[in-house]
Amino acid sequence: MKRALTKVTFFAAVLMMLGGCATVEQVDEAKSMAESAQAAAQAAAAAADSATAAANQAMDAARAAQAAADAANACCSENSSKLDRAIEEIMRK
């Protein structure tokens, strides 16, 4: 997006200069527009980086939650096996 905005602004400035009617004010305005577009693109890139960091943190949290759930499931299975053995022992007596 940054590259596209910069290219469009650059080409607009070039066209204005090639037209022979470009004034210093018009060139300054085109430069200002290009700088504004670049600033917007940098802000968008920073927001994307922030979103990526947040997504990575969420993924880490999800992995930790999955590990905890797996451990709880293993414990539950072990307890079920112990109870089954205890019931079988009682039934034999």
C-alpha positions, 0 to 999 in steps of 0.5 A, a space after each residue: 500500500 505504501 509503495 502504491 501511494 508513493 508511486 501514484 503521488 510521484 507520477 502525479 508530480 512528474 505529470 505536473 512537471 512535464 505539463 510545463 505548468 507546474 509551479 513551485 507551489 504545485 511541486 511542494 504540494 505534490 511533495 507534501 502529498 507524497 510525504 503524507 502518503 508515506 506517513 500513512 503507509 508507515 502508520 499502517 505498517 506499524 499497526 500491522 506489526 502490532 497486530 502480528 505481535 498480538 496474534 503471536 501472543 494469542 497463539 502462545 496463550 492458546 498453546 499453553 491452554 492446549 497443554 493444560 487441557 491435555 494434562 488435565 485430560 491425561 490426569 482424568 484418564 489416569 483417575 478413571 483407570 484407577 477407579 475402574 481397577 478399584 471397582 473391579 477389585 471390589 467386585 472380585 471380593 
